[in-house]
Amino acid sequence: MKLMDINEFSKPEEEIARSKRVFGLLYGIITGLTYAIASYAIDGTILSQSHAYLPWTMLISGAILCATACGIFGWLTSYLESSLTGALFWLLAALLLAGITVALPMYIMPFVATQFDPALASLMIYERNVEFLSRFGVTLAWILPIVLIVGVTQVPILEPAVFATSFFGKMKPFLFSIVIISLGSMMIDDVINKQLRSAIVSLDKTIQFVVDNKGNDNVDKVLSREMRARSLTGVLDEVSETRYLFVAGFDESLGDLDILVKFEDTWAACEVLYSQPLVCKPVPAK
């Protein structure tokens, strides 16, 4: 009677272990992508409708960074097959996600923009002391519980999915992660993004109002005052339908922002105080 090679028994175990790691990697990647989409998709959509320069940069950059970080921690959790160790890994993931959330608009976005247009580097006047730690703390406090829920449940929720024979059975853990992360990430937009975006949206509306009423001598003065049309007096000749807006600087509270506007081939520097355009001046050519 022929004896079966002991390696024949180990092959199924190796395949199962490999499947668990693949599921863990996908679980992490989907978690990271969901976080980025929930945090930046609305922001990118609104910015793209407001003539913002590179409106999808934060979504794309955030998706790459978050998916990479969470994918690694998801794989490690499945590799060690321990919920306790997984909780530690996903705690690190939460720290990274919070750091990415704050760093994206303050550091990463400006860096990426200057790679596309080097001229922006000399025009930026960012305040580096922007309460980074306090905003990081607020973000971490908000996302930590949901990230830990996703992390602690990874091992037990992926176990049956690996052996599931139905499509829904295999997708269940990923759907769970998507729902939990989506619900918990919706408030992240208020930490920084909304304040920066509001300034661009407000200034773009003012510019559009001026464009629509060029040559109109019967403009409603009250409406013109409400739209802060006088803030564009210094660049009235440059104002055009084609334009791109970019946050070039901000104060510590993110209330007083400097917005660069590119009209055709000229730049204008505008100050926006709590979403109210104050004044725009042409940027001297260098």
SULURUR-V394108 format. One record per residue. RES is the residue in one letter. SS is DSSP state (H for helix, E for strand, - for the rest). PHI is phi in whole degrees, -180 to 180 (none if undefined). Layout:
# SULURUR-V394108
res->(RES RES)
ss->(SS SS)
phi->(PHI PHI)
This chain:
# SULURUR-V394108
res->(M K L M D I N E F S K P E E E I A R S K R V F G L L Y G I I T G L T Y A I A S Y A I D G T I L S Q S H A Y L P W T M L I S G A I L C A T A C G I F G W L T S Y L E S S L T G A L F W L L A A L L L A G I T V A L P M Y I M P F V A T Q F D P A L A S L M I Y E R N V E F L S R F G V T L A W I L P I V L I V G V T Q V P I L E P A V F A T S F F G K M K P F L F S I V I I S L G S M M I D D V I N K Q L R S A I V S L D K T I Q F V V D N K G N D N V D K V L S R E M R A R S L T G V L D E V S E T R Y L F V A G F D E S L G D L D I L V K F E D T W A A C E V L Y S Q P L V C K P V P A K)
ss->(- - - - - - H H H H H H H H H H H H H H H H H H H H H H H H H H H H H H H H H H H H H H H H H H - - - E - - - - H H H H H H H H H H H H H H H H H H H H H H H H - - H H H H H H H H H H H H H H H H H H H H H H H H H H H H H H H H H H - H H H H H - - - - - - - - - H H H H H H H H H H H H H H H H H H H H H - H H H H H H H H H H - - - H H H H H H H H H H H H H H H H H H H H H H H H - - H H H H H H H H H H H H H H H H H H H H - - - - - - - - H H H H H H - - H H H H H H H - - - - - - - E E E E E E E E - - - - - E E E E E E E E - - E E E E E E E E - - E E E E E E E - - - -)
phi->(none -80 -82 -78 -62 -61 -65 -64 -77 -79 -60 -60 -65 -66 -66 -65 -61 -65 -63 -63 -69 -63 -62 -64 -63 -64 -60 -69 -61 -65 -62 -65 -64 -63 -61 -65 -65 -65 -87 -126 -66 -64 -58 -64 -63 -66 -64 -66 -88 -117 59 -73 -81 52 -65 -99 -61 -68 -66 -67 -64 -63 -63 -65 -68 -68 -65 -65 -63 -69 -62 -64 -69 -65 -66 -63 -63 -71 -65 -88 52 -138 -66 -66 -64 -61 -62 -67 -62 -76 -65 -63 -62 -63 -62 -66 -62 -64 -64 -63 -59 -81 -75 -55 -74 -90 -128 -71 -59 -60 -63 -62 -62 -69 -73 -81 -139 -57 -63 -66 -57 -80 -101 -83 -135 -69 -84 -77 -92 -108 52 -57 -65 -68 -70 -62 -64 -63 -63 -63 -62 -79 -92 -56 -60 -71 -68 -66 -60 -64 -72 -66 -86 -58 -61 -68 -83 -82 -54 -69 -66 -62 -95 -65 -103 -95 -62 -63 -61 -77 -87 -52 -64 -71 -65 -59 -63 -60 -65 -63 -67 -62 -66 -85 -102 -64 -85 -62 -57 -78 -65 -139 -52 -62 -66 -69 -67 -60 -65 -66 -62 -64 -66 -63 -64 -65 -62 -63 -62 -67 -61 -67 -113 -64 81 -92 -86 -113 -69 -62 -66 -66 -65 -62 -68 -65 -85 58 -63 -66 -65 -100 -55 -71 -129 -58 -70 -89 -60 -148 -65 -84 -162 -138 -111 -148 -74 -103 -175 -160 -89 -62 -90 64 -96 -103 -117 -106 -114 -90 -124 -101 -103 51 -111 -121 -109 -128 -108 -120 -104 -125 -107 47 69 -115 -60 -104 -158 -126 -132 -68 -90 -59 -70 -109)
